[in-house]
Amino acid sequence: MTSAEKSEEAATPPPREAVNRAAGFVGEHGGSARAVVENLGRAGARIVLIGQDGAFGDMMVSDVTTGRSVVDAVDGLTDSEWDNETTSALRIDPEHRRRMGRTRG
């Protein structure tokens, strides 16, 4: 990341609602969490949260820079990638797996 990109990222104020949701997630799931910020192009960016207890959640923001500013603003939230350590921390319960496997019709 260039110094200009870092300056732009630091200058982007995080949306209060996103910060509050992320902080609430951290508090409800063990006091710390990982965050993976995914670029979705024109749709914005997705912040995937993985709690210390393995629970996960997500939220949408306008872009990756905003997503990273949310992560930086929340104590206990660590910027992560989809590496082995992060995916191993994720726990998907059987009910969620059933819901994901249902067909719509």
N, C-alpha and C positions, 0 to 999 in steps of 0.2 A: 504494500500500500504506500503510495506517495505521501509526502508531507501535506500536499494540497488536499488529498482525499481525507487524511486524518483531520485536517482543520475543518473541512466541510462536515465530516461526521461529528466532530465535537460541537459544531455550531447548531446541529439539528436537535431542537428540544423534543424529548419523547412525549407522545400523547399521554396525558394524565390517566385516561381510562385504561390504556394498555399497561402502564406501569402499575396501576392499582390491581389489575387482574393478575399480572405476573407475580407481584408481591404476595397477593392472596394465595396463589398456587404454591409458592415457596413455603409459606407459613402452614398451609394445610397438608403438605407432603414431606415433612421431615426437616424443614429449615434450610434446605439447600436444594438446588435443581440445576440441571443442564439445559441450555437453550441452543437449538439449531435454527439458524435463520436461513430460510430457503428463498431464493429469487424465483418468483412466478411470472416474471415479465410484466406485461401490462396490467395484470391482475394485482400486482403488488408483491408483498413478501409474506411468508408464513413463518411464524415463530412456533416451533415445536418445543414444548417444555417436558422434561423428564424429571420427576421428583426423586428425592433420595429414597423413597419407598417404592420406586419403579412405576408409579402412576404417570400417565401422560395426558397432555392437553395441548391445545394450539390456539392461535389467534392470528388474525390477519392485520397487517399494517400497510401503509402506502408504498414502502420501498425498503430495500435492504439496509440503507443508512438509518432509517427510522427504527428498524428492527434492532440493529446493533445499539442504538441509543437507548432503547428500552432495556436491553440486557445490561448495559453499563449502569443504568439508573437503579437497578434492583439489587439490594444486598442479598448475598447468598445465591445469586444466579450467575452461572459460568457459561461463557460463550464456548460452544462445542461444535464438533462436526460429527457426521455419521461414521465414526470409527468403531472398532471392535469394543472399546470400553463403553462408549455411549449406547450402542445397540444392546450390549450385555446388561446394562442397567435398566432397560425397558422391560416391564412386566405387563403382558396382555392377558386379562382374565378370560376364562372360557365364554362368558356371556358376550363379551365384546367380539370375540372370534366368531361366535354364532351370528351376531348382527352383521358383521362384515361379509359373511358367506351367504347371506340371504339374497335371493333374486327378487327383483321388483316386477310386479306384473299386474 
